[in-house]
């Protein structure tokens, strides 16, 4: 997809790094404690994977190579990826490695999207252009595409991305929200023909365990070797290895979670559209709507202690994650007051 849904995108003027998850600011302004708030400002599964019992040695000892290899094997099977898989401190950890992979030059980011890509590149000395069309990425020394995109859910299919890879120096494909739709991932194509592609995957979003700080960078050959070198010998913790190795292999939980997320996303769409908001797009983990006044809508929901995400480049877009299964009533009450 090479077009942008309304409203039109105007890139931020500076290296803004605003994010969701800023619940402290909401509580300071609107009152209440953490338990009273429904934080929908991030796209994290609100019903997380059940954490298994963690062996004592996972806390007390550095991870052994065999344990890291077990995690990598689980990720390889889950992502159907034949390339090198490098565990990192969340997808964010890999984002911060990317500027070091080459001498600074010209980078292009397909936007509007997660702002850490552009911010990390700028901090690393790169000249960054934020563009709304894939064609504008051609010729960049580093090009970044988030798919499905945050916040509008745009997809770029693997064939399109393979073609783009041939026209840029290094292509970073951020698939942090791709778990519910594995058939759209480019990761299985990292089998020898895409030596200049890095795929980023987030563990915490789909599995609802963002505090674990775990992600993966997938790449072939020398590029994969360089990422592993930058990650260091102990890139993730022992408890993260234990939990993620189990979760990545749990196909039944994954299927049940996909079904629930799909149902809940449709339920949220119906609630928002009943208020008059138009669906811009999203994924099964978050939805973005066009409201008459996004800031006013955010403030009204905040009075009911429901926190959402708005964006500096649009006066209309508002994004909501999904509530936990036992908190829908609070969200429905908040919407009734709009």
VEXKOL-618258 format. One line per field, with one value per residue (C-alpha): residue number from 1; residue in three letters; x, y, z. Coordinates in nm, 2 decimals. Example, Ala and Ser with C-alpha at 12.3 -4.5 7.8 and 13.67 -1.06 7.14 Angstrom:
2
num: c(1, 2);
residu: c(ala, ser);
X: c(1.23, 1.37);
Y: c(-0.45, -0.11);
Z: c(0.78, 0.71);
***
This chain:
338
num: c(1, 2, 3, 4, 5, 6, 7, 8, 9, 10, 11, 12, 13, 14, 15, 16, 17, 18, 19, 20, 21, 22, 23, 24, 25, 26, 27, 28, 29, 30, 31, 32, 33, 34, 35, 36, 37, 38, 39, 40, 41, 42, 43, 44, 45, 46, 47, 48, 49, 50, 51, 52, 53, 54, 55, 56, 57, 58, 59, 60, 61, 62, 63, 64, 65, 66, 67, 68, 69, 70, 71, 72, 73, 74, 75, 76, 77, 78, 79, 80, 81, 82, 83, 84, 85, 86, 87, 88, 89, 90, 91, 92, 93, 94, 95, 96, 97, 98, 99, 100, 101, 102, 103, 104, 105, 106, 107, 108, 109, 110, 111, 112, 113, 114, 115, 116, 117, 118, 119, 120, 121, 122, 123, 124, 125, 126, 127, 128, 129, 130, 131, 132, 133, 134, 135, 136, 137, 138, 139, 140, 141, 142, 143, 144, 145, 146, 147, 148, 149, 150, 151, 152, 153, 154, 155, 156, 157, 158, 159, 160, 161, 162, 163, 164, 165, 166, 167, 168, 169, 170, 171, 172, 173, 174, 175, 176, 177, 178, 179, 180, 181, 182, 183, 184, 185, 186, 187, 188, 189, 190, 191, 192, 193, 194, 195, 196, 197, 198, 199, 200, 201, 202, 203, 204, 205, 206, 207, 208, 209, 210, 211, 212, 213, 214, 215, 216, 217, 218, 219, 220, 221, 222, 223, 224, 225, 226, 227, 228, 229, 230, 231, 232, 233, 234, 235, 236, 237, 238, 239, 240, 241, 242, 243, 244, 245, 246, 247, 248, 249, 250, 251, 252, 253, 254, 255, 256, 257, 258, 259, 260, 261, 262, 263, 264, 265, 266, 267, 268, 269, 270, 271, 272, 273, 274, 275, 276, 277, 278, 279, 280, 281, 282, 283, 284, 285, 286, 287, 288, 289, 290, 291, 292, 293, 294, 295, 296, 297, 298, 299, 300, 301, 302, 303, 304, 305, 306, 307, 308, 309, 310, 311, 312, 313, 314, 315, 316, 317, 318, 319, 320, 321, 322, 323, 324, 325, 326, 327, 328, 329, 330, 331, 332, 333, 334, 335, 336, 337, 338);
residu: c(unk, unk, unk, unk, unk, unk, unk, unk, unk, unk, unk, unk, unk, unk, unk, unk, unk, unk, unk, unk, unk, unk, unk, unk, unk, unk, unk, unk, unk, unk, unk, unk, unk, unk, unk, unk, unk, unk, unk, unk, unk, unk, unk, unk, unk, unk, unk, unk, unk, unk, unk, unk, unk, unk, unk, unk, unk, unk, unk, unk, unk, unk, unk, unk, unk, unk, unk, unk, unk, unk, unk, unk, unk, unk, unk, unk, unk, unk, unk, unk, unk, unk, unk, unk, unk, unk, unk, unk, unk, unk, unk, unk, unk, unk, unk, unk, unk, unk, unk, unk, unk, unk, unk, unk, unk, unk, unk, unk, unk, unk, unk, unk, unk, unk, unk, unk, unk, unk, unk, unk, unk, unk, unk, unk, unk, unk, unk, unk, unk, unk, unk, unk, unk, unk, unk, unk, unk, unk, unk, unk, unk, unk, unk, unk, unk, unk, unk, unk, unk, unk, unk, unk, unk, unk, unk, unk, unk, unk, unk, unk, unk, unk, unk, unk, unk, unk, unk, unk, unk, unk, unk, unk, unk, unk, unk, unk, unk, unk, unk, unk, unk, unk, unk, unk, unk, unk, unk, unk, unk, unk, unk, unk, unk, unk, unk, unk, unk, unk, unk, unk, unk, unk, unk, unk, unk, unk, unk, unk, unk, unk, unk, unk, unk, unk, unk, unk, unk, unk, unk, unk, unk, unk, unk, unk, unk, unk, unk, unk, unk, unk, unk, unk, unk, unk, unk, unk, unk, unk, unk, unk, unk, unk, unk, unk, unk, unk, unk, unk, unk, unk, unk, unk, unk, unk, unk, unk, unk, unk, unk, unk, unk, unk, unk, unk, unk, unk, unk, unk, unk, unk, unk, unk, unk, unk, unk, unk, unk, unk, unk, unk, unk, unk, unk, unk, unk, unk, unk, unk, unk, unk, unk, unk, unk, unk, unk, unk, unk, unk, unk, unk, unk, unk, unk, unk, unk, unk, unk, unk, unk, unk, unk, unk, unk, unk, unk, unk, unk, unk, unk, unk, unk, unk, unk, unk, unk, unk, unk, unk, unk, unk, unk, unk, unk, unk, unk, unk, unk, unk);
X: c(0.00, 0.16, -0.11, -0.19, -0.54, -0.69, -0.61, -0.30, 0.04, 0.27, 0.60, 0.69, 0.93, 1.19, 1.31, 1.00, 1.00, 0.65, 0.50, 0.21, 0.24, 0.29, 0.03, 0.21, 0.13, -0.24, -0.27, -0.10, -0.35, -0.67, -0.61, -0.67, -0.42, -0.28, -0.56, -0.83, -0.68, -0.74, -0.43, -0.51, -0.23, -0.01, -0.08, 0.01, -0.20, -0.39, -0.43, -0.07, 0.08, 0.07, 0.42, 0.55, 0.76, 1.11, 1.40, 1.61, 1.93, 1.76, 1.77, 2.11, 2.33, 2.42, 2.24, 2.44, 2.49, 2.26, 1.98, 2.02, 2.02, 1.70, 1.54, 1.66, 1.53, 1.19, 1.19, 1.31, 1.01, 0.76, 0.88, 0.96, 1.29, 1.59, 1.83, 2.03, 1.81, 1.96, 1.78, 1.78, 1.65, 1.32, 1.28, 1.39, 1.73, 1.77, 1.64, 1.92, 2.18, 2.08, 2.25, 2.58, 2.57, 2.70, 2.87, 2.61, 2.44, 2.09, 1.80, 1.44, 1.15, 0.80, 0.56, 0.37, 0.51, 0.67, 0.90, 1.19, 1.33, 1.38, 1.49, 1.75, 1.89, 1.92, 2.09, 2.34, 2.43, 2.20, 2.02, 1.66, 1.37, 1.02, 0.82, 0.46, 0.53, 0.75, 0.90, 1.05, 1.27, 1.45, 1.82, 1.84, 2.14, 1.90, 1.52, 1.27, 0.93, 0.70, 0.45, 0.18, 0.23, 0.18, -0.06, -0.26, -0.21, -0.09, 0.06, 0.34, 0.35, 0.67, 0.70, 0.69, 0.95, 1.18, 1.16, 1.23, 1.54, 1.70, 1.68, 1.82, 2.14, 1.99, 1.62, 1.49, 1.14, 0.98, 0.73, 0.66, 0.29, 0.30, 0.24, -0.14, -0.09, 0.22, 0.15, 0.23, 0.58, 0.89, 1.10, 1.06, 1.22, 1.55, 1.70, 1.99, 1.84, 1.80, 2.15, 2.07, 1.74, 1.69, 1.35, 1.26, 1.02, 0.88, 0.80, 0.63, 0.34, 0.16, 0.24, 0.15, 0.48, 0.64, 0.82, 1.02, 1.21, 1.26, 1.28, 1.47, 1.67, 1.66, 1.92, 2.15, 2.53, 2.76, 2.47, 2.34, 2.69, 2.73, 2.40, 2.51, 2.84, 2.66, 2.41, 2.69, 2.72, 2.42, 2.17, 1.86, 1.80, 1.76, 1.39, 1.32, 1.46, 1.25, 0.93, 0.97, 1.09, 0.77, 0.54, 0.69, 0.63, 0.27, 0.07, -0.26, -0.23, -0.13, -0.43, -0.67, -0.52, -0.55, -0.91, -0.98, -0.79, -0.98, -1.31, -1.21, -1.09, -1.43, -1.60, -1.39, -1.46, -1.83, -1.81, -1.60, -1.81, -2.13, -1.98, -1.93, -1.56, -1.43, -1.18, -0.85, -0.69, -0.50, -0.41, -0.57, -0.37, -0.47, -0.72, -0.68, -0.99, -1.06, -1.25, -1.38, -1.12, -0.87, -0.75, -1.10, -1.18, -0.87, -0.96, -1.32, -1.21, -0.95, -1.22, -1.33, -0.97, -0.93, -0.60, -0.55, -0.29, -0.30, -0.04, 0.14, 0.08, -0.29, -0.57, -0.81, -0.63, -0.68, -0.55, -0.67, -0.54, -0.77, -0.89, -0.84, -1.13, -1.26, -1.25, -1.48, -1.75, -1.53, -1.45, -1.82, -1.91, -1.64, -1.76, -2.12, -2.00, -1.85);
Y: c(0.00, 0.33, 0.58, 0.75, 0.75, 1.08, 1.31, 1.42, 1.37, 1.66, 1.53, 1.68, 1.98, 1.83, 1.50, 1.45, 1.14, 1.15, 0.81, 0.63, 0.48, 0.82, 0.74, 0.94, 1.26, 1.16, 1.08, 1.41, 1.60, 1.40, 1.23, 0.87, 0.60, 0.33, 0.08, 0.32, 0.39, 0.20, 0.26, 0.22, 0.44, 0.15, -0.15, -0.42, -0.73, -0.66, -1.03, -1.15, -1.49, -1.67, -1.65, -2.00, -2.08, -1.95, -2.17, -2.01, -2.02, -1.80, -1.52, -1.60, -1.69, -1.54, -1.71, -1.99, -2.03, -2.33, -2.13, -1.85, -2.11, -2.25, -1.91, -1.85, -2.19, -2.10, -1.77, -1.93, -2.17, -1.90, -1.65, -1.92, -1.74, -1.91, -1.62, -1.53, -1.43, -1.20, -1.15, -0.79, -0.57, -0.51, -0.41, -0.07, -0.22, -0.30, 0.04, 0.20, -0.04, 0.05, 0.39, 0.22, -0.03, 0.22, 0.55, 0.83, 0.92, 0.97, 0.79, 0.78, 0.66, 0.59, 0.78, 0.87, 0.60, 0.51, 0.81, 0.63, 0.52, 0.88, 1.00, 0.72, 0.79, 1.16, 1.10, 0.88, 1.16, 1.06, 1.31, 1.18, 1.24, 1.13, 1.04, 0.93, 0.72, 0.42, 0.57, 0.85, 0.59, 0.50, 0.57, 0.61, 0.47, 0.34, 0.30, 0.22, 0.07, -0.03, -0.30, -0.33, 0.04, 0.22, 0.40, 0.35, -0.03, 0.00, -0.31, -0.34, -0.69, -0.90, -0.87, -0.49, -0.49, -0.72, -0.48, -0.19, -0.36, -0.36, 0.02, 0.12, 0.06, -0.10, -0.18, -0.20, -0.37, -0.32, -0.60, -0.53, -0.58, -0.87, -1.16, -1.18, -1.20, -1.41, -1.47, -1.11, -1.13, -1.09, -1.29, -1.63, -1.47, -1.41, -1.72, -1.58, -1.33, -1.02, -0.96, -0.59, -0.64, -0.64, -0.75, -0.64, -0.83, -0.74, -1.01, -0.79, -0.66, -0.97, -1.17, -0.88, -0.88, -0.55, -0.52, -0.83, -0.60, -0.87, -0.84, -0.99, -0.86, -1.10, -1.07, -1.27, -1.32, -1.03, -0.81, -1.07, -1.11, -0.74, -0.72, -1.00, -0.83, -0.51, -0.70, -0.85, -1.19, -1.15, -0.94, -1.06, -1.20, -1.55, -1.50, -1.35, -1.66, -1.90, -1.71, -1.64, -1.99, -2.13, -1.86, -1.87, -2.25, -2.24, -2.26, -2.32, -2.00, -1.80, -1.93, -1.85, -1.51, -1.42, -1.51, -1.31, -1.00, -1.01, -1.02, -0.75, -0.52, -0.56, -0.48, -0.16, -0.06, -0.09, 0.12, 0.39, 0.41, 0.43, 0.76, 0.88, 0.81, 0.68, 0.39, 0.50, 0.16, -0.06, -0.41, -0.66, -0.50, -0.13, 0.08, 0.43, 0.65, 0.99, 1.20, 1.56, 1.68, 1.42, 1.63, 1.69, 1.32, 1.22, 1.47, 1.35, 0.99, 1.08, 1.22, 0.85, 0.75, 0.60, 0.71, 0.71, 0.82, 1.13, 1.25, 1.58, 1.56, 1.52, 1.70, 1.42, 1.08, 0.90, 0.55, 0.30, -0.03, -0.30, -0.32, -0.63, -0.88, -0.76, -0.38, -0.33, -0.18, 0.11, 0.18, 0.16, 0.40, 0.64, 0.63, 0.69, 1.03, 1.15);
Z: c(0.00, -0.11, -0.02, 0.31, 0.46, 0.57, 0.75, 0.56, 0.72, 0.81, 0.97, 1.31, 1.28, 1.51, 1.66, 1.87, 2.09, 2.24, 2.32, 2.46, 2.80, 2.97, 3.24, 3.51, 3.32, 3.29, 3.66, 3.75, 3.55, 3.60, 3.94, 4.04, 4.11, 3.88, 3.96, 3.86, 3.52, 3.20, 2.99, 2.63, 2.50, 2.39, 2.17, 2.41, 2.46, 2.78, 2.87, 2.89, 2.85, 3.18, 3.32, 3.41, 3.71, 3.67, 3.78, 4.05, 3.84, 3.58, 3.83, 3.98, 3.68, 3.35, 3.06, 2.91, 2.54, 2.53, 2.69, 2.44, 2.16, 2.30, 2.28, 1.93, 1.82, 1.95, 1.77, 1.45, 1.45, 1.55, 1.29, 1.02, 0.97, 0.82, 0.89, 1.20, 1.49, 1.75, 2.08, 2.19, 2.47, 2.30, 1.94, 2.08, 2.15, 1.78, 1.67, 1.87, 1.70, 1.34, 1.32, 1.41, 1.12, 0.86, 0.85, 0.88, 0.55, 0.43, 0.59, 0.49, 0.71, 0.58, 0.80, 1.00, 1.22, 1.54, 1.60, 1.76, 1.42, 1.30, 1.64, 1.69, 1.34, 1.40, 1.73, 1.55, 1.31, 1.02, 0.79, 0.81, 0.57, 0.67, 0.36, 0.29, -0.02, -0.07, -0.39, -0.18, 0.01, -0.31, -0.30, 0.08, 0.26, 0.53, 0.47, 0.74, 0.69, 0.98, 0.87, 1.00, 1.06, 1.39, 1.41, 1.10, 1.04, 0.68, 0.54, 0.28, 0.14, 0.12, -0.26, -0.24, 0.04, -0.16, -0.45, -0.22, -0.08, -0.42, -0.43, -0.09, 0.09, 0.40, 0.46, 0.82, 0.83, 1.17, 1.23, 1.59, 1.55, 1.30, 1.53, 1.47, 1.09, 1.03, 0.67, 0.59, 0.73, 0.52, 0.78, 0.59, 0.29, 0.46, 0.30, 0.11, -0.13, 0.10, 0.25, 0.32, 0.51, 0.89, 1.03, 1.38, 1.60, 1.94, 2.19, 2.45, 2.25, 2.13, 2.44, 2.67, 2.86, 2.75, 3.09, 2.99, 2.74, 2.47, 2.09, 1.80, 1.51, 1.20, 0.93, 0.71, 0.68, 0.77, 0.87, 1.12, 1.25, 1.31, 1.50, 1.72, 1.79, 1.89, 2.11, 2.31, 2.49, 2.73, 2.54, 2.74, 3.09, 3.21, 3.31, 2.97, 2.80, 3.02, 2.96, 2.59, 2.50, 2.64, 2.49, 2.14, 2.13, 2.27, 1.95, 2.13, 2.33, 2.02, 1.82, 2.11, 2.16, 1.79, 1.79, 2.11, 1.98, 1.65, 1.84, 2.07, 1.79, 1.62, 1.95, 1.99, 1.63, 1.70, 2.01, 1.84, 1.53, 1.74, 1.87, 1.52, 1.49, 1.15, 1.15, 1.00, 1.05, 1.29, 1.39, 1.62, 1.90, 1.85, 1.65, 1.52, 1.46, 1.31, 1.57, 1.52, 1.78, 1.91, 2.20, 2.32, 2.29, 2.48, 2.76, 2.79, 2.81, 3.07, 3.30, 3.32, 3.37, 3.03, 2.87, 2.49, 2.24, 2.01, 1.77, 1.70, 1.32, 1.33, 1.51, 1.45, 1.49, 1.83, 1.89, 2.15, 2.25, 2.38, 2.74, 2.95, 2.93, 3.27, 3.20, 2.91, 3.13, 3.23, 2.86, 2.76, 3.04, 2.93, 2.57, 2.68, 2.82, 2.50);
***
